[in-house]
């Protein structure tokens, strides 16, 4: 087990997906862990309850126990000493000897003595870590891992295993409100898998060059002799890889050295994994979309090129992978209307989710229920995203934009979003509550639709309300 110097640690903002998973790792390493948060909702609220993690709410200085030797503070915009008394107390404790860390620093310390396999990129990294963790577990490799989501496979988001690999989701976003370094720059990558690259987090990285700069640093950090794999489907991927001065192995669907070919989409899709034109194995999966097949090709490229398992064992693991909550997971098996939730935190993620729904349910009208939750969707500089982000949708319901951190950028209004969508030719409807959203759907749906929920927030309760309404109106018979 990896040694960790601090024995009593408090997490401020523990209900974040990365924070909760890191807290679990420390708890399992024998560290006394407490935490606090304000807005806690599924699936993380369910994870915290199931794991018995101490989560105190709301924020208050008294939440921090006496005797803590480290305090981990999340990246939430509200977690600053000027406006949060608990954070102010944390900095006061620091003056008396406690250490303030980001969860990325904690992960860097935990993984430094293992073979750190970092998966980074603009989208697909969470799924890739989950796929790799599931694959290695099925192969008996007992990895350690941290997944920044609530996976269905493996059954938990974090594990300290006894194997040599530590799997990490490499996020380019700043580590904390006092540390602008990308989270993944705190890691010590023995190996790196780069998922597709596209300009994201425009509030932090205004230009493409700003966005790619930390990825250049990350590539240079990969250990000598380590594996460096990269997808080439992202709009920035090929140009970025042309500047990399070390050997890179590429993968993709129908392109790259490792390929997924002969793709047959369906309720369970199939593809053939090849390496430099040689057929290796047939793979079947329940996961939707070509982007998920691309993720699986990257996993196969790593485990097979390093001889970690047989091709058939890899294929079996892909076939039994159940997915991740909020990453194109089906919300109900009790309605004839297919309802899936995608992680709509960026333009490319939303488009990938919509494309997957159109590929798998081509004969159905597609309704998108969308919440502009991340800064990128609420920034006037990216208002042009709405011109084609919902291509393929027959109707778009737009929930009110989140207001957290609105003063840090030029925030757009719900009305401006609706106007932009309408001008682009979409049928767009504003909603301000779950009740209003359900009423709008009941007035327009006839039961032959497919529904995609897109947000990184909670959609005002629509994530639960829409499946419930469809189960009542169009039950599966």
N, C-alpha and C positions, 0 to 999 in steps of 0.2 A: 504494500500500500504506500502511495506517495506521501511523504512527510509534509505537513503543513504547520507553519510556525505558530499560528494563532489558534487558541483553544475555545474562545468564547466570542461569537461573532453575531452582530445584529445587522439585518438587512432593512434599509429604508426604501420602500417601493418593491416589496417582496412579491407582489402579485403580477409583476411583469414576467413574460414567459422565460426570458433568459435569467432573470433574478431568481425565480422560483426553482428552476432547474439547477442553478449553481448552489442554491441553498441546500437542495437535496444531496448534492455531491458532498458538501461539507458535513452535513448531518451524518451521512453514511461513512465519512472518514473519521467519525468520532468527535466532531466539533459540536459544542453546544450552540444551537442556532435559534435565534428569535427573529421576528420581522414585523413590519407594519406596512400599511397601505391605506388608501382612501377608497378608490373605485375598484371593487373586486367583483368580477362577473365570470360566468363559465367561458371556457372550460377550466381556467386556472383556479377559480374558487373551488371547483370540485377536486382538483389535484391537491390543493393545500389541505382540504378537509380529509381526503383519503389518506394522505401521508402523515396526518397529525402534526403538521408544521404550525408552530405558534405564530399566528398573524393577528396583530392588534390594530384596531381602527377606532377613530380616525388618527391622523398624525398628531403626536403630542410628545413633548420632551420626556414625559414619564414612561414612554414606551421603551426607552433604551435602558436595559438592566444595568445595575451596578456591576463593575468588574469586567466589562467587555474590553477586549484588547484589540478588536478591529471592527470597523463599521463600514458596510458596503452600501453605497448610495447609488440609486438608479439614475437614469438619464432624463427622466420626466422633467419637463420645463418647470414644474412647480417645486422641484426639489433643490431649492437654493436657500441659503441662510437668511437672505433679506425678506423672504415671504413665508418661510416654513420654520416654525419654532423647533420642530424635531431635528431638522438639519442644522439649525443654529446650535442646538445642544450637542450635536455630533462634533461640530468644529470646536466647541468648548471642551469636549472630552479629548479631542486631538491635542489640545494645548497641554493636557495633563498626561499624555502618553499613549492614548489610543491611536491606531493607525486607520486612516480613511483610504478605502480601496474602491475601485470599480469592479464589477463582476468579471470583466475581461482580465483584469490583473489577477484575480483569484484563479481563474481558469489557467492562466499562464503559469502560475506557481504549481497548481495541481498536476499539470501535464508535462512539466519540464523534464522529468526523468523517464518519460515514455516515448514511443514513436508517435508523435502528434501528426495525425492526418487531418489537415484543414480543408474544408470545402467552402469556397468563397465565390462570389459572383453577384450579379444583379438579381437573379431569380433562380429558384431550383435548389438552393443550398440547403434549406431546411429538409426538403424531401430527400435530397441526396444523403444527408447525415442519417436520416431515419432508415433509408434503404440500406446503407452500409452497415449500420448497427444491427438491423434485422438479419442481414446476410451473414455477418460475422458471428452473430449469436447462433444462427442455424448451422454454421460451419464449425461450431465448437471453439471459436477463438476468444470468447469471453472478453470483449473490448470494454474499455471505459468510454463514456460518451456524454455529451451535453447537446440536447436538441431544443432549439428555441421555439417550441410549440408543444401541443399535447398530442403525441402520436397514438395511433391504435396498434401499430407495429413499429418498434417493440412496445410493450405495454406500459412503459414509463419513460419520462423525458430525460432521465439522467441515471447513470450507473457507474460505480467504481468497480471495474472488473479486475481480474488477475492477469489478463493477457497483455501483450506488448503494445497494443494500439490504443491511443486516446483520440477519439473522433470529435472534432470541433467544428461548429458552424462559424465560419469566418465572416463577420459583419464589418463592412467598411464604415459604418456610422461612428461618430465620435464616442469615445469610451465613457465620458461623464461630462457634467457641466463645468468641470474644472480641468478636464483633460481632452484636448481636441484630437488626439491620436486615434486613428481607426482602431476599433476593438481588436482586429486580427493582428495588429502590430505588437500586441503583448504576448502572442503565442510564439512557439518555437517549432515551426513546421519541419517535420522530417519529410513529409509528402504533401502535395497540394493538388486538389482538383478544382479547376476553374469552371464554373458554370457560365452560361451566356452573359455577356457584358452589354449593358445599355445604360445611358445616362440616367441616374436616379438621384434622389435626395437633393434636388436643385436648391433647396434652402441652405444647404451646407456646402454643396459643390456646384457653384454657379455655372462653371464651364466644363466641357468634356475633359479638358486637361486637368482641372482640379479633381474631377472624379477619378480619373485613371491613376493619378500620382500615387496614392497609397497601394494600389495593386502592383505598380512597378516595384515599390519597396518590398511588398510581400513576396513576390517572385524571387527577389534576390536573397531572401531569408531562408529559402528551402535548402535543407542540408545537402552537402555533397553526396552524390549517389542516390538521392531521393527521387521518387517518381513525381513528375510534373505532367498532369493531364489537363487538357483544355477543350471545352466545347467551342465550336466555330460558328454557331448559328446566331449569336448575338450581333446586333448592328455595329458594335464597337470591337467585337472579338478578333476578327481577322487583322484589322489595323493594329490592335494592341499586340497581338502575337508576332507580327512582323518586327516589332521593336525588341522582343525578348532575345537575349543573347545566349541562352542555354537551351539544351535539348527539350523539346516539348512534343508530347504525343497527343494527337487530336482525336476527337470522337464526335459522333452525331448521328442523326437519322438520315441515311443515304449520303453521308459525307464524312470524311476523316479516315484515319487509319483503322479505328474501331467503328463499326457501323451497325445500326439497326436497319435491316432491309426487309422487303416483302411484308410490309406492315398491313395487317388486317384488323380494322377497328370494329368493335362491337361491345356488348355488355362485358365480355371478356375478350380483350384484344390479344393478338399474336404478332410476333416478329421473329426474325432470324438474326442472331448475333454473328457478325463476321469480323475477322481481323486480316487486313490487307487482302481482302477478297476471299479468304478461306472461311467456309462455313464452320461454326463452332457448336451452336446449339439452338434449338427452337425454344422460345420463351412465351409464356402465356401470363397475362396480368389482368386484374380487375380495375386497374387505375385508368382514368380517362386522360386522353390527350397525347399528342405527339411529344410534347415537352416531357411528360413522365417517361415515355419510352427512351428519350434522349438521356434522362437521368439514369435509367437502368443500364444503358450502354456504358456510361461512365463508370458505374459500379463494376460492371463486368470487366472493363478494361483494367481496372486496378487489381481486383482479386485474382484474375486469371494471369495477368502479366507477371505478378509476383508469386504465382504458384500457391496461393493460399487455400484454394479448394478446386474441386473438379468443375467442369463446365455444367454438368448436370446438377450438381449441388447448388451452384449459383442460380440456375434456371428454376429449380424447386423453390429457392428462397424468394425469388421475384414473384413466383406464382402465389405464394402464401402471404405476401405483403398486403396488409389491410389498409394502409394509408395513414393520413394525419387529419385530425380534426381541423376544419376550416381550410383544408387544402383539397378542394373538390371531393369532399366526403358527402355521401348521400344522407340527407337529413331525416328521411322516414322511409320505412319499408311497408307502410300501411296505406299508402295512397298510390293511385295509378298515375299521378303526376310526378315525374322525376324532378326532385328538388335537390340541388347541390349547393354547397357553400364554397366559394373561392376566396382566396386571400387577396382582396382588392386594394393592396397598399400602393400600387404603382400602375402606370399606364400599361407596361408590358405584362404584368401579372394579370391584370384585368383582361387584356386582349387574349392572352393564352387560355384563360379559363373560359371565355366566351367561345373561342375557336374550338376548344375541346367539346363543349356542349353541342355546337353545330355539327361537329364531326360524328358524334355518337347518337345524336337525336335529330337527324336531318329533316325528318318529316313533321316536326313539331314547331309551333310558334315559340319563340324564345323571349321570355320576360326577364329583364335584369332588375334587381332591387339593389340600389347602390347608395352607399353613404360616403361622402367625401370626408374621410377621417384623418388621413395623413396630411402633413404640411404641403406635400407636393400637389395633391388634388385641390387644395384650397388656395393655392398661390396664383395670383393673377398672371404671373409670367408663364404659367402652364395651362392657361384657359384653353389654348388651342388643342390640348389633348382631347377635349370633348368633341372635336370635329369628327373623329373616327374611332375613338376608344371603344364604342359600343357597336361597331360594325357587325352585322348579323343579328342584332336584337330587333324584335318587332315592337317592343315597348320597354321604356325605362322609367322606373319609379325612383325618384331622387329624395333621399332623406335629408334633413337639415345638416349643413356642414358642422363639424365639431368646432367648438370655440376655444378649446385649450390652446394657449400660445398664439392666439390670433394676432396679438400685437407685435409679434416677431417678424411678420411678413405682410405683404399686401393681400389681405384676405378677400376672397370673392364671396358673394352672397348666393343663396339658393336660387334667387331670381335670375341672377346672371348666368348660372349654370343651366337652368331651364331654357333661357333665351338662346344660349349658345347651342344646346342640343336641338332645339326646335329649328334653328336656322340651318343646322346640318341635316335636317330631314327626319329626325327621330320623333316618335310619339313619346313625349316626356311629361311626367306628372309629378308635382311636388307633394311630399307627405311630411307631416310634422309629428306623427305618433303612430304606434303600432295599430291602434284602432282605425285610424284614417287610412293607413296602408292596406289593411285587410279589406276594408270597405271598397277601396278602389279596385283591388284585385277581384273581389266577388262580383263587381259590376262589369268587369271586362273579360274574365276567364270563362271558358266553356268546358275545360277538362282535357283538351288536346294539346296543352302547352307543356313546355319544360321551363323550369325556373332556376336562375342562378342568383345567389345572394353574394354581394361583393362589398366587403368592408374589412377594416382591421379593428373596428369597434364592435358595438353590440346592436347596431341598427335599431335602437330604440325598442327592442323586444321583438322585432319582426322575425328574427332567426328562429324563435320558438312559435310565434303566432302564425306564420305562414304555413308550416307543415301541419299544425293543428287544424287550420281552416281547410286545407286540402284533404286531410284524412276524413273530415266530416262531410265535405261536399263530394269528393271523388275517392271513396275508399277502394282499396285493392280487393277485388273479389276473387 
